[in-house]
Amino acid sequence: MTDSTDKPRARFLIGWVIVSLVALAGAVGHAFGRFGYGIIYPALRDDLGITNTFAGLIGSANVAAYLVGTLIVAWVTSRLRLLSVMKAGLVMATLGLFFASIASGPIILTAGLILAGVGGAFLWIPAPVIAADALPENKRHLAVGLLGSGIGLGIVFVSTLSGWLRDIEGDAAWSTIYSTKFSIALILLILFIFIVRHFQDAPKGGGRFGGLDALKKMTGWKPLIIAYSIFGFMYLLVLGYFTTRLEDDSGWATSESALAFTVMGIAMIFGAPFFTSISKKFGVRNTLALCFAMWPVVITIVLTGVYIPVLVASVLLGFLFSALPILITLYVVENTTAEDYGPAFSAATLAFGVAQVISPPIGGLIADGFGSFLGVFVLSGGMSILGLFAALRLPRSP
């Protein structure tokens, strides 16, 4: 005779499997398709013989594609189910990694990163709701937080792989790294298609292109957009040039900078769940403000270039990298209806994307102009102060 608790237990276990696959899909879209570029940046720049400004523009193409993707997703999510949108995103991200893996120059590489950027938007925007709906109500915060864990796990993998392969193959290792990421993404795509399920009524359609009308229904939408945009600008100045700053300005060896990035990635695995748990008690607004306030302190430690303090700062950066976007996402999830979520979050992410587009080339110009990345990191720390004030303008939690 079947135990009456078997079916709920089975659904609970399946829910965790779905959350895990959604988190790993987020890793493909972000850690593999976007943030991984910053990890291999020094090797790729030197192997292709391009300047910091040109390499920054390649990174901007990826971010610009993400921006275009958010515009499309805002329209698509009002007409297609979230799961269908996410599957399409995973297909595009996987194809983008394939093109990057076979690239022998900047043109094909840029094309692959553009495709991966669009796929990343299609992946990320539906992911929080699909993950949250897979688990019971009291686990929704944790489900959303684990999305940041997936990205952190992906960054740990890419950073470790990069350090290992660069020791063997030198600067040319960036191509092998993309080949490995493509193979993993392809396996995950197959598992995702056959396993992940999400029950949602068919969208009714309607809504303006870009999702701004849905966003305006959300309380506190203006300070949220400001905070999200500031984060988009300030985090890429650090994540995109972190290893390069340590190697070029602080004189770190490749293995040492790879270790720091790996430590950061490991911390990202735990950062989002940690801060989302705190937000259940103190509210998303207060927790978000705390993260912005911590950022300039951590950046100052990184600028010292001293080995042990920088490793400690890498842990803190990993926590903040993971927590800030997840807390912003959680705010949108908690303050929108199921029908408005997709377009509203897409519109918010659009502003985030614009900030990301201008961030890498500005960082590259500053680095080329001053001969170091000091000004890049100082700018990031200063922007976080503005993010703190924006977060404090959000409505207090009940």
C-alpha positions as CSV (number, residue, x, y, z in Angstrom):
1,M,0.0,0.0,0.0
2,T,1.4,3.4,-1.0
3,D,2.1,5.9,1.8
4,S,-0.1,9.0,1.5
5,T,3.0,11.1,2.0
6,D,4.8,9.6,-1.0
7,K,3.3,11.9,-3.6
8,P,3.9,15.2,-1.7
9,R,7.5,14.0,-0.9
10,A,8.0,13.2,-4.6
11,R,6.7,16.6,-5.7
12,F,9.0,18.2,-3.2
13,L,12.0,16.3,-4.5
14,I,11.1,17.1,-8.1
15,G,10.8,20.7,-7.1
16,W,14.3,20.8,-5.9
17,V,15.5,19.1,-9.1
18,I,13.7,21.8,-11.1
19,V,15.2,24.6,-8.9
20,S,18.7,23.1,-9.4
21,L,18.3,22.9,-13.2
22,V,17.0,26.5,-13.4
23,A,19.9,27.7,-11.3
24,L,22.4,25.8,-13.6
25,A,20.7,27.3,-16.6
26,G,21.2,30.7,-15.1
27,A,24.9,29.8,-14.8
28,V,25.1,29.0,-18.5
29,G,23.5,32.3,-19.4
30,H,25.5,34.5,-17.0
31,A,28.6,32.7,-15.7
32,F,29.3,31.0,-19.0
33,G,27.8,33.4,-21.5
34,R,28.5,36.8,-19.9
35,F,30.7,36.9,-16.7
36,G,33.1,34.3,-18.0
37,Y,34.4,36.9,-20.4
38,G,35.9,38.9,-17.6
39,I,37.7,35.8,-16.3
40,I,39.5,35.2,-19.6
41,Y,39.8,38.9,-20.5
42,P,43.6,39.2,-20.0
43,A,44.3,36.0,-22.0
44,L,41.9,36.9,-24.8
45,R,43.2,40.5,-25.1
46,D,46.8,39.4,-25.3
47,D,46.2,36.5,-27.6
48,L,44.2,38.6,-30.1
49,G,46.5,41.6,-29.7
50,I,43.8,44.1,-29.0
51,T,43.6,47.1,-26.6
52,N,41.7,47.4,-23.4
53,T,39.2,49.7,-25.2
54,F,38.6,47.2,-28.0
55,A,38.3,44.3,-25.6
56,G,35.8,46.4,-23.5
57,L,33.7,47.0,-26.7
58,I,33.5,43.3,-27.2
59,G,32.2,42.9,-23.7
60,S,29.8,45.8,-24.4
61,A,28.4,43.9,-27.5
62,N,27.4,41.1,-25.2
63,V,25.8,43.4,-22.7
64,A,24.0,45.4,-25.5
65,A,22.6,42.1,-26.8
66,Y,21.3,41.4,-23.3
67,L,19.7,44.8,-23.4
68,V,18.0,44.1,-26.7
69,G,16.9,40.7,-25.3
70,T,15.2,42.4,-22.4
71,L,13.1,44.5,-24.8
72,I,12.1,41.4,-26.6
73,V,11.3,39.4,-23.5
74,A,9.1,42.2,-22.2
75,W,6.9,41.7,-25.2
76,V,7.2,37.9,-25.4
77,T,6.4,37.1,-21.8
78,S,3.0,38.8,-22.2
79,R,2.2,36.3,-25.0
80,L,4.2,33.1,-24.3
81,R,4.5,31.0,-21.1
82,L,7.7,31.7,-19.0
83,L,9.0,28.2,-19.5
84,S,8.9,28.5,-23.3
85,V,10.8,31.8,-23.1
86,M,13.4,30.2,-20.8
87,K,13.9,27.2,-23.1
88,A,14.5,29.5,-26.0
89,G,17.0,31.4,-24.0
90,L,19.0,28.3,-23.1
91,V,19.1,27.3,-26.8
92,M,20.4,30.7,-27.8
93,A,23.0,30.8,-25.0
94,T,24.2,27.3,-26.0
95,L,24.6,28.3,-29.6
96,G,26.4,31.5,-28.6
97,L,29.0,29.5,-26.7
98,F,29.4,27.2,-29.7
99,F,30.2,30.1,-32.0
100,A,32.6,31.5,-29.4
101,S,34.3,28.1,-29.1
102,I,35.1,28.0,-32.9
103,A,36.1,31.7,-33.2
104,S,39.6,32.4,-34.4
105,G,39.2,36.2,-34.2
106,P,37.1,39.0,-32.7
107,I,34.3,38.9,-35.3
108,I,33.0,35.4,-34.7
109,L,33.7,35.7,-31.0
110,T,31.6,38.9,-30.8
111,A,28.8,37.3,-32.8
112,G,28.7,34.4,-30.4
113,L,28.7,36.7,-27.4
114,I,25.8,38.7,-28.9
115,L,23.8,35.5,-29.3
116,A,24.7,34.4,-25.7
117,G,23.7,37.9,-24.5
118,V,20.2,37.7,-26.0
119,G,19.9,34.2,-24.6
120,G,20.9,35.4,-21.2
121,A,18.0,37.8,-21.0
122,F,15.5,35.1,-22.1
123,L,16.9,32.8,-19.4
124,W,17.2,35.2,-16.5
125,I,13.9,37.0,-16.5
126,P,11.6,33.9,-16.3
127,A,14.0,32.0,-14.0
128,P,13.0,33.5,-10.5
129,V,9.3,32.7,-10.9
130,I,9.8,29.2,-12.3
131,A,12.2,28.5,-9.4
132,A,9.9,30.0,-6.8
133,D,6.9,28.1,-8.0
134,A,8.7,24.8,-7.9
135,L,8.8,24.9,-4.1
136,P,6.3,25.5,-1.2
137,E,5.5,29.1,-0.2
138,N,7.9,29.0,2.8
139,K,10.9,28.1,0.5
140,R,10.3,30.7,-2.2
141,H,13.0,33.1,-0.9
142,L,15.5,30.3,-0.8
143,A,14.6,29.1,-4.4
144,V,15.2,32.6,-5.7
145,G,18.4,32.9,-3.7
146,L,19.7,29.7,-5.2
147,L,19.8,31.3,-8.6
148,G,22.7,33.3,-7.4
149,S,24.3,30.1,-6.2
150,G,24.1,28.6,-9.6
151,I,25.9,31.6,-11.1
152,G,28.5,31.5,-8.4
153,L,29.1,27.8,-9.1
154,G,29.5,28.6,-12.8
155,I,32.1,31.3,-12.0
156,V,34.0,28.9,-9.8
157,F,34.2,26.4,-12.5
158,V,35.2,28.8,-15.2
159,S,37.8,30.5,-13.0
160,T,39.3,27.1,-12.0
161,L,39.3,25.9,-15.6
162,S,40.8,29.1,-16.8
163,G,43.7,29.0,-14.3
164,W,44.4,25.4,-15.1
165,L,44.3,25.7,-18.9
166,R,46.2,29.0,-19.1
167,D,49.1,27.3,-17.2
168,I,49.1,24.6,-19.9
169,E,48.1,26.5,-23.1
170,G,49.0,30.1,-22.3
171,D,46.8,32.9,-23.6
172,A,45.3,30.7,-26.4
173,A,43.4,28.7,-23.7
174,W,40.4,31.0,-24.0
175,S,39.2,29.0,-27.0
176,T,39.4,25.7,-25.2
177,I,37.5,27.2,-22.2
178,Y,34.6,28.2,-24.5
179,S,34.6,24.7,-26.0
180,T,34.2,23.2,-22.6
181,K,31.5,25.6,-21.6
182,F,29.6,24.7,-24.8
183,S,29.7,21.0,-24.1
184,I,28.3,21.5,-20.6
185,A,25.6,23.8,-21.8
186,L,24.5,21.3,-24.4
187,I,24.1,18.5,-21.8
188,L,22.1,20.8,-19.5
189,L,19.9,21.9,-22.4
190,I,18.8,18.3,-23.0
191,L,18.1,17.7,-19.3
192,F,16.2,21.0,-19.0
193,I,13.9,20.3,-21.9
194,F,12.9,16.8,-20.6
195,I,12.7,17.5,-16.9
196,V,11.7,21.1,-16.1
197,R,8.0,21.8,-15.9
198,H,6.1,25.0,-14.9
199,F,2.3,25.4,-14.8
200,Q,1.1,28.8,-15.9
201,D,-2.1,30.0,-17.6
202,A,-1.7,31.2,-21.1
203,P,-0.8,34.9,-21.1
204,K,-3.5,37.2,-22.4
205,G,-1.2,39.4,-24.5
206,G,-1.4,43.1,-24.6
207,G,0.9,45.6,-22.9
208,R,3.3,48.0,-24.5
209,F,6.6,47.0,-26.0
210,G,9.2,47.2,-23.2
211,G,6.9,46.5,-20.3
212,L,7.0,50.0,-18.8
213,D,3.2,50.0,-18.2
214,A,3.5,46.9,-16.1
215,L,6.5,48.3,-14.2
216,K,4.7,51.5,-13.3
217,K,2.1,49.4,-11.4
218,M,4.8,48.3,-8.9
219,T,5.2,50.3,-5.8
220,G,8.7,51.9,-5.5
221,W,9.5,51.3,-9.2
222,K,11.5,54.5,-9.6
223,P,14.1,54.0,-6.9
224,L,14.3,50.3,-7.8
225,I,15.2,51.2,-11.4
226,I,17.8,53.7,-10.2
227,A,19.3,51.1,-7.8
228,Y,19.3,48.4,-10.5
229,S,20.9,50.7,-13.0
230,I,23.6,51.7,-10.6
231,F,24.4,48.1,-9.8
232,G,24.6,47.3,-13.5
233,F,27.2,50.0,-14.0
234,M,29.3,49.5,-10.9
235,Y,29.5,45.7,-10.8
236,L,30.9,45.3,-14.3
237,L,33.7,47.8,-13.5
238,V,34.9,45.3,-10.9
239,L,33.9,41.9,-12.3
240,G,35.1,42.7,-15.8
241,Y,38.5,44.0,-14.7
242,F,39.1,42.2,-11.5
243,T,41.8,39.7,-12.6
244,T,43.3,42.3,-14.9
245,R,43.6,44.8,-12.1
246,L,45.4,42.2,-9.9
247,E,47.8,41.1,-12.7
248,D,48.5,44.4,-14.3
249,D,48.5,46.8,-11.4
250,S,49.2,44.7,-8.3
251,G,51.7,42.3,-10.0
252,W,49.8,39.1,-9.1
253,A,50.6,35.9,-11.0
254,T,48.0,34.3,-13.2
255,S,47.4,31.5,-10.7
256,E,47.0,34.0,-7.8
257,S,44.4,36.1,-9.6
258,A,42.6,33.0,-10.7
259,L,42.5,31.8,-7.1
260,A,41.0,35.2,-6.0
261,F,38.3,34.9,-8.7
262,T,37.6,31.3,-7.7
263,V,37.2,32.4,-4.0
264,M,34.8,35.1,-5.2
265,G,32.8,32.5,-7.1
266,I,32.6,30.1,-4.2
267,A,31.3,33.0,-2.0
268,M,28.7,33.7,-4.7
269,I,27.2,30.3,-4.1
270,F,26.3,31.2,-0.6
271,G,25.8,35.0,-0.8
272,A,22.3,35.1,-2.4
273,P,20.8,32.5,0.0
274,F,22.4,34.2,2.9
275,F,21.1,37.6,2.2
276,T,17.6,36.5,1.0
277,S,17.3,34.7,4.4
278,I,18.2,38.0,6.1
279,S,15.7,39.8,4.0
280,K,12.9,37.6,5.4
281,K,13.5,39.2,8.8
282,F,14.7,42.7,8.0
283,G,13.1,43.3,4.7
284,V,14.4,43.5,1.1
285,R,14.9,47.3,1.3
286,N,17.1,47.3,4.4
287,T,19.1,44.3,3.2
288,L,19.7,45.9,-0.2
289,A,20.9,49.1,1.4
290,L,23.3,47.1,3.6
291,C,24.8,45.5,0.5
292,F,25.3,48.8,-1.3
293,A,26.9,50.3,1.9
294,M,29.4,47.4,2.1
295,W,30.6,47.7,-1.5
296,P,33.0,50.7,-1.3
297,V,34.6,49.3,1.8
298,V,35.4,46.0,0.1
299,I,36.6,47.9,-3.1
300,T,39.1,49.9,-0.9
301,I,40.5,46.6,0.4
302,V,40.9,45.3,-3.1
303,L,42.8,48.4,-4.2
304,T,45.5,47.7,-1.6
305,G,46.7,44.7,-3.6
306,V,47.8,43.0,-0.4
307,Y,47.4,39.2,-0.9
308,I,45.5,38.0,2.2
309,P,43.2,41.1,2.6
310,V,42.3,40.9,-1.0
311,L,41.4,37.2,-0.7
312,V,39.1,38.2,2.2
313,A,37.7,41.0,0.1
314,S,37.1,38.5,-2.7
315,V,34.8,36.5,-0.4
316,L,32.8,39.6,0.5
317,L,32.6,40.7,-3.1
318,G,31.3,37.3,-4.0
319,F,28.5,37.6,-1.4
320,L,27.6,41.1,-2.7
321,F,27.8,40.1,-6.4
322,S,25.4,37.3,-5.7
323,A,23.1,39.1,-3.3
324,L,22.4,42.5,-5.0
325,P,20.7,41.3,-8.2
326,I,18.8,38.6,-6.4
327,L,17.4,41.0,-3.8
328,I,16.3,43.3,-6.6
329,T,14.7,40.4,-8.4
330,L,13.0,39.3,-5.2
331,Y,11.6,42.8,-4.7
332,V,9.9,42.6,-8.1
333,V,8.6,39.1,-7.5
334,E,7.1,40.2,-4.2
335,N,5.5,43.4,-5.6
336,T,4.0,42.3,-8.9
337,T,1.3,39.9,-10.0
338,A,2.0,36.8,-12.0
339,E,0.6,38.5,-15.2
340,D,2.7,41.7,-14.7
341,Y,5.9,40.1,-13.5
342,G,7.5,39.2,-16.9
343,P,7.0,42.6,-18.5
344,A,7.8,44.5,-15.3
345,F,11.0,42.7,-14.6
346,S,12.0,43.1,-18.3
347,A,11.5,46.8,-18.1
348,A,13.6,47.0,-14.9
349,T,16.3,44.9,-16.5
350,L,16.3,47.2,-19.5
351,A,17.6,50.0,-17.4
352,F,20.0,47.6,-15.8
353,G,21.2,46.6,-19.3
354,V,21.7,50.2,-20.5
355,A,24.1,50.7,-17.5
356,Q,26.0,47.6,-18.4
357,V,26.4,48.6,-22.0
358,I,28.3,51.8,-21.1
359,S,30.2,50.4,-18.2
360,P,32.9,48.2,-20.0
361,P,34.1,50.8,-22.5
362,I,34.2,53.5,-19.9
363,G,36.3,51.2,-17.8
364,G,38.6,50.4,-20.7
365,L,39.0,54.1,-21.6
366,I,39.9,55.0,-18.0
367,A,42.4,52.2,-17.8
368,D,44.0,53.1,-21.1
369,G,44.0,56.8,-20.3
370,F,45.6,56.5,-16.8
371,G,47.6,53.4,-17.4
372,S,46.0,51.5,-14.5
373,F,42.6,50.3,-13.2
374,L,42.7,52.4,-10.0
375,G,40.2,54.9,-11.4
376,V,37.9,52.2,-12.6
377,F,37.5,50.7,-9.1
378,V,37.2,54.1,-7.4
379,L,34.4,55.0,-9.8
380,S,32.6,51.7,-8.9
381,G,32.9,52.4,-5.2
382,G,31.6,55.9,-5.6
383,M,28.5,54.7,-7.6
384,S,27.6,52.3,-4.8
385,I,27.0,55.3,-2.5
386,L,24.3,56.5,-5.0
387,G,22.9,53.0,-5.0
388,L,22.6,53.1,-1.2
389,F,20.5,56.3,-1.3
390,A,18.3,54.8,-4.0
391,A,17.7,51.6,-1.9
392,L,16.7,53.7,1.1
393,R,14.0,55.4,-1.0
394,L,12.2,52.1,-1.5
395,P,9.1,51.6,0.6
396,R,9.6,49.9,4.0
397,S,8.4,46.3,4.2
398,P,5.2,45.8,6.3
